[in-house]
């Protein structure tokens, strides 16, 4: 199994198909630009919900994460999807106001919200440099395939629940996604595919030896970045090359 890097969305919007409260500056969730220092100057760079009543928010819908063939080969098996949300709750007073995630679900390649709701329901922190991780196993992703993930429609929706009668604000700096996958096998499962190179997979050691030769003789950066090379080289330390 291999994993991609975490990626930020290319699109973030307020989606009124759920809830009542509107996200302000939803496009601010495109960048992880608040930093660890916090403060009102950096909080202005976040998507936010301000409420003085108990209410569910609209979806903050983040899509267009830019996953492509370079991230994982076509036909790869998707083993899970990891979502990381950097968020914060600001209270003008501490008189019982809370913010918690109410819905956190995936969006497939057709733009439909699918899968298991992974919202924890726990109260958000009042420390403004923390992120929360959500793991979607295979059973949670609603049938999403590798082609869905490479679609610009693929993404995540988040709705928060605000509780209290005094002013309080939910801030989201960014939402990032990482994919767990197994690289695709070709045909009768005797071949792995690397961009620009295909080699037999009679057994794991043969594959490893072939990758070692690739590493020694082929200097193309694409080979070194390929997830299959990374997968096997991490399990066979002698295969690593400078």
C-alpha positions in Angstrom: 0.0 0.0 0.0 1.2 3.5 -0.8 0.0 7.0 0.1 0.0 10.3 -1.7 1.0 13.6 -0.2 -1.7 15.7 1.4 -3.3 18.1 -1.1 -5.2 21.3 -0.8 -8.4 22.0 -2.8 -8.6 24.1 -5.9 -12.2 25.1 -5.1 -14.0 25.9 -1.9 -17.6 27.2 -1.8 -20.6 27.6 0.5 -23.1 24.8 -0.4 -26.7 25.5 0.7 -28.0 22.0 0.1 -27.5 21.3 3.9 -28.0 23.4 7.0 -28.9 27.1 7.5 -25.9 29.2 8.4 -23.7 30.6 5.6 -20.0 30.3 5.4 -18.2 33.6 5.0 -15.1 33.7 2.8 -15.2 30.0 1.9 -12.4 30.5 -0.6 -10.1 31.1 2.3 -10.0 27.4 2.9 -7.9 26.9 -0.2 -4.6 27.8 1.5 -2.9 26.7 4.7 -1.9 30.3 5.3 -3.0 31.0 8.9 0.2 29.6 10.4 0.7 28.7 14.0 0.9 32.3 15.4 -2.9 32.8 15.2 -4.3 36.2 16.0 -7.1 38.1 14.3 -5.0 39.1 11.4 -4.5 35.5 10.4 -8.0 34.4 11.4 -9.3 36.8 8.7 -7.7 34.3 6.2 -10.2 31.6 7.3 -13.6 30.5 6.2 -15.9 31.2 9.1 -19.4 30.9 10.6 -20.5 33.3 13.2 -23.6 32.5 15.2 -25.5 33.5 18.4 -28.1 30.7 18.1 -28.1 26.9 18.0 -27.8 26.1 14.2 -26.3 23.8 11.6 -24.2 25.4 9.0 -24.3 25.0 5.2 -21.7 22.7 3.8 -18.2 24.1 3.3 -17.6 22.2 0.1 -13.9 21.7 -1.0 -13.3 20.0 -4.3 -10.8 19.9 -7.2 -7.8 18.5 -5.2 -5.8 18.0 -8.4 -5.0 14.3 -8.0 -3.7 12.9 -11.3 -1.9 10.0 -12.9 1.4 11.2 -11.4 -0.1 10.7 -7.9 -1.3 7.1 -8.5 -1.7 4.9 -11.6 -5.0 4.4 -13.3 -6.9 1.5 -12.0 -5.2 1.6 -8.5 -7.2 0.1 -5.6 -8.3 2.8 -3.2 -7.8 1.6 0.4 -8.8 4.7 2.2 -9.0 8.5 2.2 -7.6 10.7 5.0 -8.9 14.2 5.6 -7.2 16.8 7.7 -9.1 19.9 8.8 -7.3 22.9 10.5 -10.0 24.6 12.6 -10.6 26.7 15.6 -13.5 28.0 17.8 -13.5 31.6 19.0 -15.8 32.6 21.9 -16.6 36.2 22.8 -17.5 34.8 26.2 -17.2 31.3 27.7 -20.9 31.0 28.7 -21.6 27.6 27.3 -21.1 28.3 23.6 -19.6 25.4 21.5 -18.9 24.5 17.9 -18.5 20.9 16.7 -18.3 19.1 13.4 -21.8 17.9 12.4 -21.1 16.4 9.0 -17.8 15.4 7.3 -18.4 13.4 4.2 -16.9 12.8 0.7 -18.0 14.0 -2.7 -17.6 11.6 -5.6 -16.6 12.3 -9.2 -20.3 13.1 -10.1 -20.5 15.7 -7.4 -22.7 13.6 -5.1 -22.1 13.6 -1.4 -21.5 9.9 -0.4 -20.1 7.6 2.2 -20.0 7.5 6.0 -20.3 10.6 8.0 -17.0 10.8 9.9 -17.8 13.9 12.0 -16.6 13.3 15.5 -19.1 15.6 17.2 -16.5 16.7 19.6 -16.1 20.4 20.6 -13.6 22.3 18.5 -10.5 23.7 20.3 -10.0 27.3 21.3 -6.3 26.9 20.5 -5.9 28.1 17.0 -3.1 26.0 15.6 -4.6 22.5 15.8 -5.8 20.2 13.1 -8.1 17.2 13.3 -7.7 14.0 11.2 -10.5 11.9 9.8 -9.8 8.5 8.3 -12.2 7.0 5.7 -11.7 3.2 5.4 -12.8 1.4 2.2 -16.3 0.8 3.7 -16.7 4.5 4.3 -15.9 6.0 0.9 -19.2 5.2 -0.8 -17.8 3.3 -3.8 -15.3 6.1 -4.8 -12.8 4.8 -7.4 -9.5 6.2 -8.5 -11.2 7.9 -11.5 -13.5 9.7 -9.1 -10.6 11.1 -7.1 -9.0 12.4 -10.2 -12.1 14.3 -11.1 -12.4 18.0 -10.3 -15.7 17.2 -8.6 -14.1 15.0 -6.0 -13.9 16.5 -2.6 -15.1 16.9 1.0 -18.1 18.6 2.7 -18.0 19.9 6.2 -21.0 21.2 8.3 -20.7 22.5 11.9 -23.1 22.6 14.7 -23.1 25.8 16.8 -24.7 25.8 20.2 -25.3 28.8 22.5 -27.1 32.1 22.6 -24.1 34.4 22.7 -21.8 35.2 19.7 -19.2 32.6 18.8 -17.3 31.8 15.6 -16.1 28.7 13.8 -12.9 29.1 11.7 -11.6 26.7 9.1 -8.2 27.5 7.6 -7.9 24.6 5.3 -9.0 21.1 4.4 -6.5 18.7 3.0 -6.8 15.2 1.5 -4.5 12.2 1.3 -5.1 8.9 -0.6 -4.1 5.4 0.6 -3.9 3.1 -2.4 -2.4 -0.1 -3.9 -0.9 0.5 -7.4 -2.7 -1.0 -10.3 -1.8 -4.4 -11.7 -2.1 -5.0 -15.5 -3.8 -7.9 -17.2 -3.4 -11.2 -15.4 -1.6 -9.5 -12.4 1.9 -10.5 -13.6 2.9 -6.9 -14.5 3.2 -3.7 -12.7 3.0 -0.4 -14.7 5.5 2.4 -14.3 5.2 5.4 -16.6 7.6 4.6 -19.4 8.4 1.1 -18.1 6.6 -2.2 -17.6 8.3 -5.2 -16.0 7.3 -8.7 -15.0 6.2 -9.5 -11.4 6.9 -13.2 -11.2 7.7 -12.7 -7.5 8.4 -9.9 -5.1 12.2 -10.4 -5.2 12.3 -10.3 -8.9 10.3 -7.1 -8.8 12.7 -5.7 -6.2 15.8 -6.6 -8.2 14.3 -5.1 -11.3 13.6 -1.9 -9.4 17.2 -1.9 -8.1 18.5 -2.0 -11.7 16.1 0.8 -12.7 17.4 2.8 -9.8 21.0 2.3 -10.9 20.6 2.7 -14.6 17.7 5.0 -15.2 18.1 8.6 -14.0 14.7 9.8 -15.0 13.2 11.6 -11.9 9.8 10.1 -12.8 11.0 6.6 -12.0 12.4 7.7 -8.6 9.1 9.4 -7.7 7.0 6.5 -8.9 5.0 5.0 -6.0 5.9 1.5 -7.0 9.6 2.3 -6.7 9.0 4.0 -3.4 6.8 1.1 -2.1 9.4 -1.6 -2.8 12.5 0.4 -2.0 11.2 1.2 1.4 10.8 -2.5 2.1 14.2 -3.4 0.7 16.7 -0.9 2.1 19.6 -2.3 0.1 17.7 -1.2 -3.0 17.9 2.5 -2.2 20.2 4.5 -4.4 21.7 8.0 -4.1 
